[in-house]
Amino acid sequence: MRKDMKLLYQFGVIMTVTFLGEVLHAVLPLPVPASIYGLLIMLFCLCAKVIKLNQVKLAADFLIDIMPPMFIPSAVGLITVWADLKEIVVPVMMIIVITTIFVMICTGKVSQGIIDYRREKEVERKDERVF
């Protein structure tokens, strides 16, 4: 399959999952954004091997490559309201830094817990083989 057709197919897969997220958002009475439903559906499909990684990798890489320019309009929009924002820049930056550090610590602790749990299970399996 040609690269452009493959890219079109992969975008179709991603858009289908996104559409299913929108449908779930419309049907379920939960305050969860449709994009989160879409991400969870994609995660489930990838983990269950319903969708293989090579079926979306090219399109996903493309989307990641173009992500930085997508933030330019938001940054330009902030410039127009700078007079209103300059009073709260320091508190907002402090909140961002503190919460980023908190998230990094939590992520590290959870990752370390998972690694330790897997090591313990591996040791238990080796002990079972010995007996």
N, CA, C and O atoms as a GROMACS GRO file, in nm:
protein
  524
    1MET      N    1   0.085  -0.118   0.000
    1MET     CA    2   0.000   0.000   0.000
    1MET      C    3   0.090   0.124   0.000
    1MET      O    4   0.190   0.129   0.072
    2ARG      N    5   0.054   0.224  -0.080
    2ARG     CA    6   0.133   0.347  -0.086
    2ARG      C    7   0.124   0.420   0.047
    2ARG      O    8   0.029   0.406   0.123
    3LYS      N    9   0.228   0.501   0.072
    3LYS     CA   10   0.237   0.570   0.200
    3LYS      C   11   0.119   0.664   0.224
    3LYS      O   12   0.067   0.671   0.335
    4ASP      N   13   0.077   0.736   0.120
    4ASP     CA   14  -0.034   0.830   0.139
    4ASP      C   15  -0.165   0.757   0.165
    4ASP      O   16  -0.248   0.805   0.242
    5MET      N   17  -0.184   0.643   0.102
    5MET     CA   18  -0.306   0.564   0.126
    5MET      C   19  -0.301   0.501   0.266
    5MET      O   20  -0.403   0.493   0.334
    6LYS      N   21  -0.182   0.459   0.306
    6LYS     CA   22  -0.166   0.402   0.439
    6LYS      C   23  -0.197   0.508   0.545
    6LYS      O   24  -0.264   0.480   0.644
    7LEU      N   25  -0.147   0.630   0.522
    7LEU     CA   26  -0.173   0.739   0.615
    7LEU      C   27  -0.322   0.770   0.622
    7LEU      O   28  -0.376   0.794   0.730
    8LEU      N   29  -0.388   0.770   0.508
    8LEU     CA   30  -0.532   0.796   0.504
    8LEU      C   31  -0.608   0.686   0.579
    8LEU      O   32  -0.702   0.716   0.654
    9TYR      N   33  -0.569   0.562   0.560
    9TYR     CA   34  -0.632   0.450   0.630
    9TYR      C   35  -0.613   0.464   0.781
    9TYR      O   36  -0.708   0.446   0.858
   10GLN      N   37  -0.491   0.498   0.823
   10GLN     CA   38  -0.462   0.510   0.966
   10GLN      C   39  -0.539   0.626   1.028
   10GLN      O   40  -0.586   0.615   1.142
   11PHE      N   41  -0.553   0.737   0.956
   11PHE     CA   42  -0.636   0.846   1.006
   11PHE      C   43  -0.781   0.801   1.018
   11PHE      O   44  -0.852   0.842   1.110
   12GLY      N   45  -0.824   0.717   0.926
   12GLY     CA   46  -0.960   0.663   0.933
   12GLY      C   47  -0.981   0.580   1.059
   12GLY      O   48  -1.086   0.590   1.123
   13VAL      N   49  -0.881   0.499   1.094
   13VAL     CA   50  -0.890   0.419   1.216
   13VAL      C   51  -0.898   0.511   1.338
   13VAL      O   52  -0.981   0.491   1.426
   14ILE      N   53  -0.811   0.612   1.343
   14ILE     CA   54  -0.811   0.704   1.456
   14ILE      C   55  -0.942   0.781   1.463
   14ILE      O   56  -0.997   0.800   1.572
   15MET      N   57  -0.992   0.826   1.349
   15MET     CA   58  -1.118   0.901   1.348
   15MET      C   59  -1.236   0.813   1.388
   15MET      O   60  -1.330   0.861   1.452
   16THR      N   61  -1.233   0.686   1.352
   16THR     CA   62  -1.339   0.593   1.394
   16THR      C   63  -1.341   0.578   1.545
   16THR      O   64  -1.447   0.581   1.607
   17VAL      N   65  -1.223   0.562   1.604
   17VAL     CA   66  -1.215   0.552   1.750
   17VAL      C   67  -1.260   0.682   1.814
   17VAL      O   68  -1.330   0.680   1.916
   18THR      N   69  -1.222   0.795   1.757
   18THR     CA   70  -1.266   0.924   1.808
   18THR      C   71  -1.418   0.937   1.800
   18THR      O   72  -1.481   0.987   1.893
   19PHE      N   73  -1.475   0.892   1.690
   19PHE     CA   74  -1.621   0.896   1.674
   19PHE      C   75  -1.689   0.809   1.780
   19PHE      O   76  -1.791   0.849   1.837
   20LEU      N   77  -1.633   0.691   1.806
   20LEU     CA   78  -1.690   0.605   1.909
   20LEU      C   79  -1.684   0.672   2.046
   20LEU      O   80  -1.775   0.656   2.128
   21GLY      N   81  -1.577   0.748   2.072
   21GLY     CA   82  -1.568   0.826   2.196
   21GLY      C   83  -1.677   0.930   2.203
   21GLY      O   84  -1.735   0.952   2.310
   22GLU      N   85  -1.705   0.996   2.091
   22GLU     CA   86  -1.814   1.095   2.086
   22GLU      C   87  -1.949   1.029   2.112
   22GLU      O   88  -2.033   1.084   2.183
   23VAL      N   89  -1.970   0.911   2.056
   23VAL     CA   90  -2.096   0.839   2.077
   23VAL      C   91  -2.111   0.802   2.224
   23VAL      O   92  -2.218   0.821   2.282
   24LEU      N   93  -2.005   0.749   2.284
   24LEU     CA   94  -2.011   0.716   2.427
   24LEU      C   95  -2.042   0.838   2.512
   24LEU      O   96  -2.120   0.831   2.607
   25HIS      N   97  -1.980   0.950   2.477
   25HIS     CA   98  -2.004   1.075   2.551
   25HIS      C   99  -2.151   1.116   2.542
   25HIS      O  100  -2.208   1.165   2.639
   26ALA      N  101  -2.210   1.098   2.426
   26ALA     CA  102  -2.350   1.135   2.407
   26ALA      C  103  -2.445   1.038   2.478
   26ALA      O  104  -2.552   1.078   2.524
   27VAL      N  105  -2.405   0.912   2.487
   27VAL     CA  106  -2.493   0.810   2.544
   27VAL      C  107  -2.481   0.801   2.696
   27VAL      O  108  -2.582   0.791   2.766
   28LEU      N  109  -2.359   0.804   2.747
   28LEU     CA  110  -2.339   0.788   2.891
   28LEU      C  111  -2.358   0.921   2.964
   28LEU      O  112  -2.311   1.024   2.918
   29PRO      N  113  -2.426   0.918   3.078
   29PRO     CA  114  -2.451   1.042   3.152
   29PRO      C  115  -2.339   1.078   3.249
   29PRO      O  116  -2.365   1.127   3.359
   30LEU      N  117  -2.216   1.056   3.210
   30LEU     CA  118  -2.102   1.086   3.297
   30LEU      C  119  -2.033   1.214   3.251
   30LEU      O  120  -2.032   1.245   3.131
   31PRO      N  121  -1.974   1.288   3.344
   31PRO     CA  122  -1.904   1.412   3.305
   31PRO      C  123  -1.762   1.386   3.256
   31PRO      O  124  -1.666   1.445   3.306
   32VAL      N  125  -1.749   1.297   3.160
   32VAL     CA  126  -1.619   1.261   3.103
   32VAL      C  127  -1.615   1.311   2.960
   32VAL      O  128  -1.707   1.284   2.882
   33PRO      N  129  -1.509   1.384   2.923
   33PRO     CA  130  -1.500   1.434   2.785
   33PRO      C  131  -1.491   1.320   2.683
   33PRO      O  132  -1.440   1.212   2.712
   34ALA      N  133  -1.542   1.347   2.565
   34ALA     CA  134  -1.542   1.247   2.458
   34ALA      C  135  -1.399   1.206   2.421
   34ALA      O  136  -1.375   1.090   2.385
   35SER      N  137  -1.305   1.299   2.430
   35SER     CA  138  -1.167   1.266   2.394
   35SER      C  139  -1.109   1.161   2.490
   35SER      O  140  -1.029   1.077   2.448
   36ILE      N  141  -1.149   1.166   2.616
   36ILE     CA  142  -1.101   1.067   2.713
   36ILE      C  143  -1.160   0.930   2.679
   36ILE      O  144  -1.089   0.829   2.684
   37TYR      N  145  -1.288   0.926   2.645
   37TYR     CA  146  -1.348   0.800   2.601
   37TYR      C  147  -1.272   0.746   2.480
   37TYR      O  148  -1.243   0.627   2.473
   38GLY      N  149  -1.241   0.833   2.386
   38GLY     CA  150  -1.169   0.790   2.267
   38GLY      C  151  -1.032   0.734   2.300
   38GLY      O  152  -0.991   0.632   2.245
   39LEU      N  153  -0.961   0.801   2.391
   39LEU     CA  154  -0.829   0.752   2.432
   39LEU      C  155  -0.840   0.616   2.501
   39LEU      O  156  -0.758   0.527   2.477
   40LEU      N  157  -0.941   0.601   2.586
   40LEU     CA  158  -0.959   0.473   2.655
   40LEU      C  159  -0.995   0.361   2.557
   40LEU      O  160  -0.948   0.249   2.570
   41ILE      N  161  -1.079   0.393   2.459
   41ILE     CA  162  -1.114   0.294   2.357
   41ILE      C  163  -0.989   0.254   2.278
   41ILE      O  164  -0.966   0.136   2.253
   42MET      N  165  -0.908   0.353   2.240
   42MET     CA  166  -0.785   0.324   2.166
   42MET      C  167  -0.691   0.240   2.250
   42MET      O  168  -0.632   0.144   2.200
   43LEU      N  169  -0.675   0.275   2.378
   43LEU     CA  170  -0.589   0.197   2.467
   43LEU      C  171  -0.637   0.053   2.477
   43LEU      O  172  -0.558  -0.040   2.465
   44PHE      N  173  -0.767   0.035   2.498
   44PHE     CA  174  -0.822  -0.100   2.508
   44PHE      C  175  -0.798  -0.178   2.378
   44PHE      O  176  -0.756  -0.293   2.380
   45CYS      N  177  -0.826  -0.114   2.266
   45CYS     CA  178  -0.809  -0.181   2.136
   45CYS      C  179  -0.663  -0.218   2.110
   45CYS      O  180  -0.635  -0.324   2.055
   46LEU      N  181  -0.571  -0.132   2.149
   46LEU     CA  182  -0.429  -0.163   2.130
   46LEU      C  183  -0.385  -0.275   2.224
   46LEU      O  184  -0.311  -0.365   2.184
   47CYS      N  185  -0.430  -0.269   2.350
   47CYS     CA  186  -0.392  -0.374   2.446
   47CYS      C  187  -0.452  -0.509   2.410
   47CYS      O  188  -0.388  -0.613   2.426
   48ALA      N  189  -0.575  -0.507   2.359
   48ALA     CA  190  -0.643  -0.631   2.322
   48ALA      C  191  -0.603  -0.678   2.182
   48ALA      O  192  -0.651  -0.781   2.135
   49LYS      N  193  -0.517  -0.604   2.116
   49LYS     CA  194  -0.469  -0.635   1.981
   49LYS      C  195  -0.582  -0.634   1.878
   49LYS      O  196  -0.572  -0.698   1.773
   50VAL      N  197  -0.690  -0.561   1.908
   50VAL     CA  198  -0.796  -0.540   1.809
   50VAL      C  199  -0.742  -0.448   1.701
   50VAL      O  200  -0.765  -0.468   1.582
   51ILE      N  201  -0.669  -0.346   1.745
   51ILE     CA  202  -0.596  -0.256   1.655
   51ILE      C  203  -0.449  -0.281   1.680
   51ILE      O  204  -0.402  -0.271   1.794
   52LYS      N  205  -0.376  -0.312   1.576
   52LYS     CA  206  -0.232  -0.332   1.591
   52LYS      C  207  -0.162  -0.197   1.581
   52LYS      O  208  -0.210  -0.106   1.513
   53LEU      N  209  -0.050  -0.184   1.649
   53LEU     CA  210   0.022  -0.058   1.652
   53LEU      C  211   0.058  -0.009   1.512
   53LEU      O  212   0.051   0.110   1.484
   54ASN      N  213   0.096  -0.102   1.424
   54ASN     CA  214   0.133  -0.058   1.289
   54ASN      C  215   0.013  -0.009   1.208
   54ASN      O  216   0.031   0.046   1.099
   55GLN      N  217  -0.109  -0.027   1.260
   55GLN     CA  218  -0.228   0.024   1.192
   55GLN      C  219  -0.252   0.172   1.222
   55GLN      O  220  -0.333   0.235   1.155
   56VAL      N  221  -0.181   0.227   1.321
   56VAL     CA  222  -0.200   0.369   1.355
   56VAL      C  223  -0.069   0.444   1.375
   56VAL      O  224  -0.070   0.566   1.396
   57LYS      N  225   0.044   0.376   1.370
   57LYS     CA  226   0.173   0.438   1.403
   57LYS      C  227   0.210   0.554   1.312
   57LYS      O  228   0.253   0.659   1.360
   58LEU      N  229   0.194   0.538   1.184
   58LEU     CA  230   0.233   0.643   1.089
   58LEU      C  231   0.152   0.771   1.113
   58LEU      O  232   0.208   0.880   1.116
   59ALA      N  233   0.021   0.757   1.129
   59ALA     CA  234  -0.065   0.874   1.154
   59ALA      C  235  -0.035   0.934   1.291
   59ALA      O  236  -0.034   1.057   1.305
   60ALA      N  237  -0.012   0.850   1.391
   60ALA     CA  238   0.018   0.900   1.525
   60ALA      C  239   0.150   0.977   1.525
   60ALA      O  240   0.161   1.083   1.587
   61ASP      N  241   0.251   0.924   1.456
   61ASP     CA  242   0.379   0.996   1.446
   61ASP      C  243   0.361   1.130   1.377
   61ASP      O  244   0.420   1.230   1.418
   62PHE      N  245   0.280   1.133   1.272
   62PHE     CA  246   0.252   1.259   1.203
   62PHE      C  247   0.186   1.359   1.296
   62PHE      O  248   0.225   1.476   1.300
   63LEU      N  249   0.087   1.314   1.372
   63LEU     CA  250   0.018   1.404   1.464
   63LEU      C  251   0.111   1.458   1.573
   63LEU      O  252   0.102   1.574   1.612
   64ILE      N  253   0.201   1.373   1.621
   64ILE     CA  254   0.297   1.418   1.721
   64ILE      C  255   0.394   1.519   1.660
   64ILE      O  256   0.432   1.617   1.725
   65ASP      N  257   0.434   1.497   1.536
   65ASP     CA  258   0.525   1.590   1.468
   65ASP      C  259   0.464   1.729   1.450
   65ASP      O  260   0.535   1.829   1.461
   66ILE      N  261   0.334   1.735   1.423
   66ILE     CA  262   0.272   1.866   1.400
   66ILE      C  263   0.212   1.928   1.526
   66ILE      O  264   0.152   2.035   1.520
   67MET      N  265   0.228   1.861   1.640
   67MET     CA  266   0.168   1.912   1.763
   67MET      C  267   0.222   2.049   1.807
   67MET      O  268   0.141   2.135   1.841
   68PRO      N  269   0.353   2.073   1.807
   68PRO     CA  270   0.401   2.204   1.854
   68PRO      C  271   0.341   2.324   1.781
   68PRO      O  272   0.302   2.421   1.847
   69PRO      N  273   0.330   2.323   1.648
   69PRO     CA  274   0.269   2.440   1.582
   69PRO      C  275   0.122   2.461   1.620
   69PRO      O  276   0.070   2.572   1.605
   70MET      N  277   0.057   2.358   1.668
   70MET     CA  278  -0.084   2.372   1.706
   70MET      C  279  -0.102   2.461   1.829
   70MET      O  280  -0.212   2.511   1.855
   71PHE      N  281   0.006   2.482   1.907
   71PHE     CA  282  -0.003   2.566   2.026
   71PHE      C  283   0.019   2.714   1.995
   71PHE      O  284  -0.006   2.798   2.080
   72ILE      N  285   0.064   2.746   1.876
   72ILE     CA  286   0.092   2.886   1.840
   72ILE      C  287  -0.032   2.974   1.849
   72ILE      O  288  -0.022   3.082   1.907
   73PRO      N  289  -0.147   2.935   1.797
   73PRO     CA  290  -0.265   3.023   1.810
   73PRO      C  291  -0.302   3.052   1.955
   73PRO      O  292  -0.344   3.163   1.986
   74SER      N  293  -0.288   2.953   2.043
   74SER     CA  294  -0.319   2.978   2.184
   74SER      C  295  -0.222   3.079   2.244
   74SER      O  296  -0.264   3.166   2.320
   75ALA      N  297  -0.094   3.066   2.211
   75ALA     CA  298   0.004   3.160   2.264
   75ALA      C  299  -0.023   3.301   2.214
   75ALA      O  300  -0.010   3.398   2.289
   76VAL      N  301  -0.060   3.314   2.087
   76VAL     CA  302  -0.092   3.446   2.032
   76VAL      C  303  -0.216   3.502   2.100
   76VAL      O  304  -0.225   3.622   2.126
   77GLY      N  305  -0.312   3.415   2.130
   77GLY     CA  306  -0.432   3.459   2.201
   77GLY      C  307  -0.401   3.510   2.340
   77GLY      O  308  -0.468   3.602   2.388
   78LEU      N  309  -0.300   3.452   2.405
   78LEU     CA  310  -0.261   3.500   2.538
   78LEU      C  311  -0.203   3.641   2.531
   78LEU      O  312  -0.220   3.720   2.624
   79ILE      N  313  -0.135   3.672   2.423
   79ILE     CA  314  -0.076   3.805   2.410
   79ILE      C  315  -0.185   3.912   2.410
   79ILE      O  316  -0.165   4.021   2.464
   80THR      N  317  -0.297   3.883   2.349
   80THR     CA  318  -0.404   3.983   2.342
   80THR      C  319  -0.469   4.010   2.477
   80THR      O  320  -0.527   4.117   2.497
   81VAL      N  321  -0.460   3.917   2.571
   81VAL     CA  322  -0.520   3.938   2.703
   81VAL      C  323  -0.413   3.951   2.812
   81VAL      O  324  -0.441   3.930   2.930
   82TRP      N  325  -0.291   3.985   2.772
   82TRP     CA  326  -0.179   3.994   2.867
   82TRP      C  327  -0.207   4.091   2.981
   82TRP      O  328  -0.169   4.065   3.095
   83ALA      N  329  -0.273   4.202   2.952
   83ALA     CA  330  -0.301   4.302   3.057
   83ALA      C  331  -0.383   4.240   3.170
   83ALA      O  332  -0.362   4.273   3.286
   84ASP      N  333  -0.475   4.153   3.136
   84ASP     CA  334  -0.557   4.088   3.238
   84ASP      C  335  -0.482   3.977   3.311
   84ASP      O  336  -0.509   3.949   3.427
   85LEU      N  337  -0.388   3.915   3.243
   85LEU     CA  338  -0.319   3.799   3.299
   85LEU      C  339  -0.195   3.832   3.381
   85LEU      O  340  -0.154   3.752   3.465
   86LYS      N  341  -0.134   3.948   3.359
   86LYS     CA  342  -0.004   3.973   3.422
   86LYS      C  343  -0.012   3.975   3.574
   86LYS      O  344   0.090   3.953   3.641
   87GLU      N  345  -0.129   4.000   3.631
   87GLU     CA  346  -0.144   4.001   3.776
   87GLU      C  347  -0.136   3.860   3.835
   87GLU      O  348  -0.094   3.842   3.950
   88ILE      N  349  -0.177   3.761   3.758
   88ILE     CA  350  -0.182   3.625   3.812
   88ILE      C  351  -0.075   3.532   3.756
   88ILE      O  352  -0.080   3.411   3.780
   89VAL      N  353   0.021   3.584   3.682
   89VAL     CA  354   0.123   3.500   3.621
   89VAL      C  355   0.205   3.426   3.726
   89VAL      O  356   0.227   3.306   3.714
   90VAL      N  357   0.251   3.497   3.829
   90VAL     CA  358   0.336   3.433   3.930
   90VAL      C  359   0.260   3.323   4.004
   90VAL      O  360   0.313   3.212   4.016
   91PRO      N  361   0.138   3.348   4.055
   91PRO     CA  362   0.067   3.237   4.121
   91PRO      C  363   0.041   3.118   4.028
   91PRO      O  364   0.053   3.003   4.070
   92VAL      N  365   0.007   3.145   3.904
   92VAL     CA  366  -0.020   3.036   3.810
   92VAL      C  367   0.108   2.957   3.783
   92VAL      O  368   0.105   2.834   3.779
   93MET      N  369   0.220   3.026   3.766
   93MET     CA  370   0.347   2.956   3.742
   93MET      C  371   0.386   2.872   3.863
   93MET      O  372   0.436   2.760   3.848
   94MET      N  373   0.362   2.925   3.983
   94MET     CA  374   0.392   2.848   4.105
   94MET      C  375   0.306   2.721   4.109
   94MET      O  376   0.355   2.613   4.140
   95ILE      N  377   0.179   2.736   4.078
   95ILE     CA  378   0.089   2.620   4.077
   95ILE      C  379   0.135   2.518   3.974
   95ILE      O  380   0.136   2.398   4.001
   96ILE      N  381   0.174   2.565   3.856
   96ILE     CA  382   0.220   2.474   3.751
   96ILE      C  383   0.346   2.399   3.795
   96ILE      O  384   0.355   2.277   3.776
   97VAL      N  385   0.442   2.470   3.853
   97VAL     CA  386   0.566   2.406   3.897
   97VAL      C  387   0.539   2.305   4.008
   97VAL      O  388   0.589   2.192   4.003
   98ILE      N  389   0.461   2.344   4.107
   98ILE     CA  390   0.433   2.255   4.220
   98ILE      C  391   0.357   2.131   4.175
   98ILE      O  392   0.391   2.019   4.215
   99THR      N  393   0.255   2.150   4.093
   99THR     CA  394   0.179   2.032   4.048
   99THR      C  395   0.261   1.944   3.955
   99THR      O  396   0.244   1.822   3.955
  100THR      N  397   0.350   2.003   3.875
  100THR     CA  398   0.437   1.922   3.789
  100THR      C  399   0.529   1.836   3.874
  100THR      O  400   0.547   1.717   3.846
  101ILE      N  401   0.588   1.894   3.977
  101ILE     CA  402   0.675   1.818   4.067
  101ILE      C  403   0.595   1.707   4.135
  101ILE      O  404   0.642   1.594   4.147
  102PHE      N  405   0.474   1.740   4.181
  102PHE     CA  406   0.388   1.641   4.246
  102PHE      C  407   0.356   1.525   4.152
  102PHE      O  408   0.364   1.409   4.191
  103VAL      N  409   0.322   1.556   4.028
  103VAL     CA  410   0.291   1.451   3.930
  103VAL      C  411   0.414   1.366   3.902
  103VAL      O  412   0.403   1.244   3.888
  104MET      N  413   0.531   1.429   3.892
  104MET     CA  414   0.654   1.353   3.867
  104MET      C  415   0.682   1.257   3.983
  104MET      O  416   0.720   1.142   3.961
  105ILE      N  417   0.664   1.305   4.106
  105ILE     CA  418   0.688   1.220   4.223
  105ILE      C  419   0.589   1.104   4.225
  105ILE      O  420   0.629   0.989   4.246
  106CYS      N  421   0.462   1.133   4.203
  106CYS     CA  422   0.360   1.027   4.203
  106CYS      C  423   0.387   0.925   4.093
  106CYS      O  424   0.375   0.804   4.116
  107THR      N  425   0.422   0.973   3.975
  107THR     CA  426   0.451   0.882   3.864
  107THR      C  427   0.571   0.794   3.897
  107THR      O  428   0.569   0.674   3.870
  108GLY      N  429   0.673   0.853   3.955
  108GLY     CA  430   0.791   0.776   3.994
  108GLY      C  431   0.759   0.670   4.097
  108GLY      O  432   0.806   0.557   4.087
  109LYS      N  433   0.679   0.707   4.197
  109LYS     CA  434   0.642   0.611   4.302
  109LYS      C  435   0.558   0.497   4.245
  109LYS      O  436   0.582   0.380   4.278
  110VAL      N  437   0.462   0.530   4.161
  110VAL     CA  438   0.378   0.425   4.102
  110VAL      C  439   0.462   0.335   4.012
  110VAL      O  440   0.448   0.213   4.017
  111SER      N  441   0.550   0.393   3.931
  111SER     CA  442   0.636   0.314   3.843
  111SER      C  443   0.726   0.223   3.925
  111SER      O  444   0.744   0.105   3.892
  112GLN      N  445   0.784   0.276   4.032
  112GLN     CA  446   0.871   0.195   4.116
  112GLN      C  447   0.792   0.083   4.183
  112GLN      O  448   0.842  -0.028   4.197
  113GLY      N  449   0.670   0.113   4.225
  113GLY     CA  450   0.585   0.009   4.284
  113GLY      C  451   0.555  -0.103   4.185
  113GLY      O  452   0.558  -0.220   4.222
  114ILE      N  453   0.527  -0.067   4.062
  114ILE     CA  454   0.500  -0.168   3.958
  114ILE      C  455   0.625  -0.252   3.932
  114ILE      O  456   0.616  -0.374   3.919
  115ILE      N  457   0.741  -0.187   3.924
  115ILE     CA  458   0.866  -0.259   3.901
  115ILE      C  459   0.894  -0.355   4.016
  115ILE      O  460   0.929  -0.471   3.993
  116ASP      N  461   0.877  -0.308   4.140
  116ASP     CA  462   0.900  -0.394   4.257
  116ASP      C  463   0.803  -0.512   4.258
  116ASP      O  464   0.841  -0.624   4.288
  117TYR      N  465   0.676  -0.485   4.225
  117TYR     CA  466   0.575  -0.591   4.221
  117TYR      C  467   0.612  -0.697   4.119
  117TYR      O  468   0.601  -0.816   4.146
  118ARG      N  469   0.655  -0.654   4.002
  118ARG     CA  470   0.693  -0.751   3.897
  118ARG      C  471   0.815  -0.832   3.938
  118ARG      O  472   0.822  -0.952   3.911
  119ARG      N  473   0.910  -0.767   4.004
  119ARG     CA  474   1.029  -0.840   4.051
  119ARG      C  475   0.990  -0.946   4.154
  119ARG      O  476   1.040  -1.059   4.149
  120GLU      N  477   0.900  -0.910   4.247
  120GLU     CA  478   0.856  -1.006   4.348
  120GLU      C  479   0.787  -1.125   4.282
  120GLU      O  480   0.810  -1.239   4.321
  121LYS      N  481   0.701  -1.098   4.183
  121LYS     CA  482   0.632  -1.206   4.113
  121LYS      C  483   0.731  -1.296   4.039
  121LYS      O  484   0.715  -1.418   4.036
  122GLU      N  485   0.834  -1.234   3.980
  122GLU     CA  486   0.935  -1.311   3.908
  122GLU      C  487   1.012  -1.401   4.004
  122GLU      O  488   1.041  -1.516   3.971
  123VAL      N  489   1.046  -1.349   4.122
  123VAL     CA  490   1.117  -1.428   4.222
  123VAL      C  491   1.028  -1.544   4.269
  123VAL      O  492   1.076  -1.656   4.286
  124GLU      N  493   0.899  -1.517   4.290
  124GLU     CA  494   0.806  -1.622   4.332
  124GLU      C  495   0.798  -1.732   4.226
  124GLU      O  496   0.794  -1.850   4.261
  125ARG      N  497   0.796  -1.696   4.100
  125ARG     CA  498   0.789  -1.796   3.992
  125ARG      C  499   0.916  -1.881   3.990
  125ARG      O  500   0.910  -2.002   3.969
  126LYS      N  501   1.031  -1.816   4.012
  126LYS     CA  502   1.157  -1.891   4.013
  126LYS      C  503   1.160  -1.987   4.132
  126LYS      O  504   1.209  -2.099   4.120
  127ASP      N  505   1.108  -1.941   4.248
  127ASP     CA  506   1.104  -2.028   4.366
  127ASP      C  507   1.013  -2.147   4.343
  127ASP      O  508   1.044  -2.258   4.389
  128GLU      N  509   0.901  -2.128   4.273
  128GLU     CA  510   0.809  -2.238   4.244
  128GLU      C  511   0.873  -2.340   4.152
  128GLU      O  512   0.847  -2.460   4.166
  129ARG      N  513   0.956  -2.296   4.059
  129ARG     CA  514   1.022  -2.388   3.967
  129ARG      C  515   1.124  -2.475   4.038
  129ARG      O  516   1.148  -2.589   3.999
  130VAL      N  517   1.186  -2.420   4.143
  130VAL     CA  518   1.289  -2.494   4.216
  130VAL      C  519   1.227  -2.613   4.286
  130VAL      O  520   1.287  -2.720   4.290
  131PHE      N  521   1.108  -2.595   4.342
  131PHE     CA  522   1.046  -2.704   4.418
  131PHE      C  523   0.974  -2.791   4.327
  131PHE      O  524   0.914  -2.890   4.370
   0.00000   0.00000   0.00000
